[in-house]
Structure formats: C-alpha cells, structure tokens
Amino acid sequence: MVIEPVVILRDVWKIYRDPKVGETIALKGVNLVVNRGEIMAIHGPSGSGKSTLLKLIAGLLRPDRGDVIVDGYNISMLDEEGLAMIRNTVVGYIPQDYGLVEDLNVYENVEIPLLIAGVPKKIREEKVSEILEYIGLKNMASKPARFLSGGEKQRVAIARAMVNTPSVILADEPTANLDWDSSMRALEMLKSLNRDFKTTVIIVSHDPRVIDYADRAVIMVSGVLKSYKESRV
C-alpha cells in the first residue's frame, strides 16, 4: 500500500494578539503528517490548541510561522480566493456548534456548499439527495434545522461537510454536545465515511472514546504535540 501524506504541518506557530491581554501562544512549533485515507485523532484537554490546529488545516486561520500544506496547497501562500476554494472543495469542516442555519431546512443546509461553488441545480439535487440517503436523513429533508435534536444536527453537519466529496473531513469536538448514543452514532458515521469514500478524517476532542475510532492518535498539551499513540482499532 502506497502511503501518501495529505496534510503536512511543519514548525507551525499560532499566536493570538489582544491589546487588553497581550499575546497568547496557541501552537508552538507543531509538526504533523496525516496520510490519505486514515483517521487521525488529536486528543487533549480544552484550551490545548486542538481547535486552532483544526482551523489552520481548514483554511480558517493562517499560521504566524511554519507551513500548513493540505492536499498539496500551502495555506500560507494562498490569497482569500484560494482559501475559500480550500474551505469549499478540499476540506469539509464540522464545527463544534454544528454551524447550521436554523431557519433553513435540512436539505437547504446541506446544499449551501454546492451553492457557493456554483454547482448547477440538477447536480445539486442529486448530490444532496445521495448524501442525505447515505446518512439516513432523506425523510427529514424538509424539516427546519431549529427542530432537530443534537444528534440530528450533527448528522446534517456531517452531510454538509461531505456533499462536495472533500479530500479531508475535519471534526471539532464531534461528541461534545451529544449524549452517549448520539456520540457513538456520530463517530460510527465518520468511520463509515472514511471506509466507504476513502476520505481522510481528522477529529479533535478531549473525549478519550474518540481514540478507539482512530488509526492513530496525537496528544496535544499547551500547544505542543506530546506523543503519538497507536489506537486499539
């Protein structure tokens, strides 16, 4: 089997600057390689820099120093149009709060990335219907997001992240707001997407259960990667 890196971080630093509190160093010289088709868990306590790392890979932030390379694109070298392309086609980002538009229904929420990408209506309909059927929500397509349970919102967020068939799925604390059963369903869904579509999945979480669903796990503390652990999968 050929091992192909899809995400590479080299000596990555991220510093937040606030005139009231000064500088906060979120990431300190992070090095990481994630291979195509694997599930990587980034585990650590709240405030350790995990979400910052994920946002850098998603193109939502730029590093202050170092290189973040995603599917061959160096985030530091891209203009705003290039970053928008990364966010809409190369990566699928699942925020901790789901990021759904509450007044739109399930179908409309999942369709958003396709609208931004300028995909023709007929193809949009096909893609949204396919991913909703795959994820088990086709019968809820017309239900407004505000009436969904937490577990249902998470599944819609996963469907929206996958609808453009990205190279990498990024999940920020996917179990944080869910009960046990919904948490397990969300993790099983991410594992199924990885298996069925060969999509690389990166999960950041303080929940140790996530490690059981990963091929590899990284421990992050205070902006530093402390160690690698092989999961039990």
N, C-alpha and C positions, 0 to 999 in steps of 0.2 A: 504494500500500500504506500502510495506517494504522500508524504507529509508536506502540506503547503500552508505556510503562515498566511492568515487573512487579516489579523490585527497585530501590529507591532508597536510597542511603546519603548522609546529609548531615552533614558535620563530625563524623564518628564517631571517638570515642576509646575505647580499652580499656586499662585499667591493671590489672595483676596485683599484688596486695599479699601479701607474705610477711614475717612478723615476723623471720625469720632473714636474708633477703637484701634486704628493703626493697621498693621499687616497681620494676616493670618495665613500661615503656610499650610495649604491643604494637601499638597502632594510634594514629596521630597525625593527626587531622583528615581522615579519609578521605571522599572524595566519589566516588560511583559510580552510574551508571544502567545497568541491564541491561534490554533490551527484550524483550517477549514473543516467544518463538519463535526466539531467537538462541542461539548457543553462544558463551559468553564464557570465555576462558582467563585465569586470574590466575597469572602466571609470576613466579618469583623464587627466591632461594636459601632453604635451610632456615633457619628462625628469623626469617623476614622479616615474619611476621604473617599469612600466607595462610590457615592453618588457623583462626586466631582469627576472621578475617573470615568464613569459611565457617560457623563455628559460630554467629556472630551472626545470619547470614541464616537459619540452620536453627532459630533459637529456642532453642538450647542454652546461649547466653550472652546477657546484656543489655549494651548499651553503657554506659559510665560517663558519656558525654556524646554528644549528637547523636541523630539519628533513623535507624532501620533500618526501612524500610517494605517489606513483602513482600505482593504481591497485594492492596494496599490496607490491610493491617494494620500498625500501628505496634508493633513488638516492645516498645518501652519502655512502652507503655500497657497491655499485656496482663497479666492475672494468670496464675497457674500453669496453670489450666484452659485459658486462651486459648493459652498457649504450647504446651501438649500438643496442642491442635487444629491449630496450625500445623505441628508436627512430624509429625503423623499423616495430614494430608489436603492441606495446601497445598504442603509441600516433601517431597521424598524424599532422604534423606541417606545417602551411601555412605561410611562411614569407611575410613581407610587400612588398618585391620586386618580389614576386611570386616564385623566385628561379628556373625558368625553364632553361633548356639548349637550347639556342637559335638556335643551328644548328640541333637539333633533332626535329622530328615532334611531333604532339600531342600524338599519340599512344606511341611513344618511351619514351616521358617524363613521361607519366602515368605508364609505365611498370617498371621504374627504381627501385622502392622499391621491386618489385617482383623478379627482377634480383639479387638484393643484398641479398634477403632472400633465394635464390636458388630454387625458385618455378619452377617446370617443365614447359616446353614451352606450352603444351596444356592447362594447368591450367592458365598460364599467359594470353594466348589469350582469354580464357573465362572470366576471371576477368576484364581485360582491356575493352573488348567489352561490358560487362554488365555495368560497371560504366560509360563508355562514352555514352551509350544509355540512362542511367538514367539521366545523367547530360545534355543531349541534344547536344552532340558534336560528335556523331558517324560518321556523314557525313564529319567531319573535321579531321579525324584520321591521314590522310597523310599530313596535312598542317604543314609546318615548324613553330616553335614557334615564330620566328622573324617576321612573317607576321600576327600575331594575334593582335587584339585590346586589350586594357587593361582589359575590361570585360571578353573577351575570355580567356586571360591568367589567370585571377583569377579563372575561372571555371575549367581550366586544373589543376591549383594548388590544388583546392579542390578535384578534381577527383584523383589526385596522392596521396593526403593525405588519401583518403578513400579506396584506392584499396586493402589494406591489412586488411580491416574491423577492425580498431583500436578501443580500448575502449574509447579513448578521442581524440577529434579534437581540435587543438589549432590554433586560427586565430589571427595573429598580424596585427592590423590596416587594416582589410579587405576592408574598403571603402576609404582609404587614397588617392589612386591614380585614383579613378574612378569618373565618372560623376554621377548625381543623379540616373538615370535609372539603370546603371550598379551596383551602390551601393545597390539599393533595390533588384536587382536580386541576387546578391551575398548573402545578408542576408536572403532572402527567401530560397535560396538553402541550407544554413546552417540549417535553421529551418526545412526544409524538411528532411534532413539527420537525424536530431535529432528525428523527428517524425517517419520516416519510418524504421530506423535502431536502434533506441533507443541509439544512440551514444551521449555521454556527449560532450557538446561543450563549450569551454571557449574562449571568444572573448575579446581582449584588444583593446581599442580605445579611442581617445579623441572626437569622434563623438557622440553626445548625442542621435542620432537616433538609435544607437545600443541598447540602454536600452529598447526600445519598443519591441525588438525581444527576450529579455531575461526573464527567470523566476525570476532571482534575479540579482541584480547589486551591485557591490562594488566600492566605491570611493577611489582612491589612490592619495595621495599628498605627494611629497617629501619622497617616500619610505615607507610611513605609510598608512595603511588602516584606513580611517577616519570614514566610516559608511557603513551600509547596507541599501539598498533601495529595496522595492518591486516594480517590474515593473508594467506597466498597462496591461500586457498581461493576 
